[in-house]
Amino acid sequence: MTFTRRPKTATASREIAADAAAIFELIADPAQQPRWDGNDNLAQAAAGQRVHAVGDVFAMTLTNGQHRENRVVEFEEGRRIAWNPAPVGEPEPGHLWRWALEPLDGGRTRVTHTYDWTLLADRQRMAKARATTDDRLRASVDRLAGLAESGR
């Protein structure tokens, strides 16, 4: 009998016909995130939480009414941002959302979105983590592309 361990990451990537700085603004401003969330998991985030550095924390309300604090663990303006979500006042359960932007010629940008649950230990969250597939991330990237390319 052979067992294959499924990787605990999902990834989607594509070129977007928009400048990296404009795309990054849609990602680094949490109030914009519900507009492009392909998981249909984000309901709202208050304005004025634009991320600027590692250590920043922004708050979100999920579609199920729960609240999350997201601690930024990677940040390079216009290029990369990643955060660990956690229920308000609780420790981070061990999953990470990452966006990486690579400027290309002609004002285009390669955008890569990753969900990594390698360190997730909370069994109650495993089913939701497994359901966060490459296709769900691709939906986020595609929605983000639509907004960035239309200038909205």
Summary of the structure (lengths in Angstrom):
residues: 152
radius of gyration: 15.3
end to end distance: 52.7
largest distance: 54.2
contacts: 437
relative contact order: 0.24
helix: 30%
strand: 34%
